[in-house]
Amino acid sequence: MIARALRDAGMEVIYTGLRQTPEMIAAAALQEDVDAVGVSILSGAHNTLCPRIISLLREQGMNDCLVIVGGIVPEDDIPKLKEQGVSAIFLPGTSTQEIVKFVRENVRPRE
């Protein structure tokens, strides 16, 4: 649903599917030279997966790549995830327009 909303807003979206490891996500991000990585997490593994994804992206020199998380994330976990480098967290009920607006406002335009 989010991928479709971003595409409808004119953004290029590379959807890698379900159950990707942090290594697979980071490798795809590097290969595709993305500006942002969006991760949907419903499993509760956000405190393990997100820091690993961010670490792998940074190791590959992708320091400007936003990491955006959607899904079930307890309010108490949000500050720590943001400290670790997550750019935004969108909880259930967030409108697709709000997500599109965030991406537009925070991804640097390509020159």
C-alpha positions as CSV (number, residue, x, y, z in Angstrom):
1,M,0.0,0.0,0.0
2,I,2.8,2.5,0.9
3,A,4.8,1.5,-2.2
4,R,1.8,2.2,-4.4
5,A,1.2,5.6,-2.7
6,L,4.8,6.6,-3.2
7,R,4.7,5.5,-6.8
8,D,1.4,7.4,-7.4
9,A,3.2,10.5,-6.0
10,G,5.8,10.1,-8.7
11,M,8.6,8.4,-6.8
12,E,10.6,5.4,-7.9
13,V,10.1,2.5,-5.6
14,I,12.0,-0.7,-5.4
15,Y,10.0,-3.3,-3.5
16,T,12.1,-6.2,-2.3
17,G,9.4,-8.3,-0.7
18,L,8.8,-9.8,2.7
19,R,11.2,-11.4,5.1
20,Q,14.4,-9.7,3.9
21,T,17.4,-9.8,6.2
22,P,19.2,-6.5,7.1
23,E,22.0,-7.7,4.8
24,M,19.7,-8.2,1.9
25,I,18.1,-4.8,2.5
26,A,21.4,-3.0,2.7
27,A,22.8,-4.8,-0.4
28,A,19.7,-3.8,-2.4
29,A,19.9,-0.2,-1.2
30,L,23.5,0.0,-2.3
31,Q,22.9,-1.7,-5.6
32,E,20.0,0.5,-6.5
33,D,21.6,3.7,-5.0
34,V,18.5,4.6,-3.1
35,D,17.8,7.8,-1.1
36,A,15.6,6.1,1.5
37,V,14.9,2.7,2.8
38,G,11.4,1.9,4.1
39,V,10.9,-1.0,6.4
40,S,7.5,-2.4,7.6
41,I,7.8,-4.3,10.8
42,L,4.9,-6.1,12.4
43,S,7.0,-8.7,14.2
44,G,8.3,-6.6,17.1
45,A,11.9,-7.1,15.9
46,H,12.5,-3.4,15.2
47,N,15.0,-3.0,18.0
48,T,17.2,-5.7,16.4
49,L,16.6,-5.1,12.7
50,C,16.7,-1.3,12.4
51,P,20.0,-0.7,14.1
52,R,21.6,-3.5,12.0
53,I,20.2,-2.0,8.7
54,I,21.5,1.4,9.7
55,S,24.9,0.0,10.6
56,L,25.2,-1.8,7.3
57,L,24.1,1.2,5.3
58,R,26.7,3.4,7.1
59,E,29.4,0.8,6.6
60,Q,28.7,1.1,2.8
61,G,29.0,4.9,2.9
62,M,25.3,5.5,2.6
63,N,25.3,8.1,5.3
64,D,22.5,10.3,3.7
65,C,20.1,7.4,3.2
66,L,17.0,7.8,5.3
67,V,15.6,4.8,7.1
68,I,11.9,5.0,7.6
69,V,9.9,2.5,9.7
70,G,6.3,1.6,9.6
71,G,4.3,-0.9,11.7
72,I,3.9,-1.9,15.3
73,V,6.4,0.0,17.3
74,P,5.7,0.8,21.0
75,E,5.9,4.5,21.8
76,D,8.6,3.8,24.4
77,D,10.9,2.4,21.6
78,I,10.6,5.4,19.3
79,P,13.2,7.7,21.0
80,K,15.9,5.0,21.0
81,L,15.2,4.1,17.4
82,K,15.6,7.8,16.4
83,E,18.8,8.1,18.4
84,Q,20.1,5.1,16.4
85,G,19.4,6.8,13.1
86,V,15.8,6.0,12.1
87,S,14.5,9.1,10.4
88,A,10.8,8.6,10.9
89,I,8.4,6.0,12.4
90,F,4.9,5.8,11.1
91,L,2.5,3.9,13.3
92,P,-0.8,2.2,12.2
93,G,-3.3,4.8,11.2
94,T,-0.8,7.2,9.6
95,S,-2.1,8.5,6.3
96,T,-0.3,7.7,3.1
97,Q,-0.3,11.5,2.4
98,E,1.7,12.1,5.6
99,I,4.3,9.5,4.6
100,V,4.6,11.0,1.0
101,K,4.9,14.5,2.5
102,F,7.7,13.3,4.8
103,V,9.6,11.7,2.0
104,R,9.3,14.7,-0.2
105,E,10.4,17.0,2.5
106,N,13.4,14.9,3.7
107,V,14.9,13.3,0.6
108,R,17.4,15.5,-1.1
109,P,16.6,16.1,-4.8
110,R,19.0,14.5,-7.2
111,E,21.1,16.9,-9.2
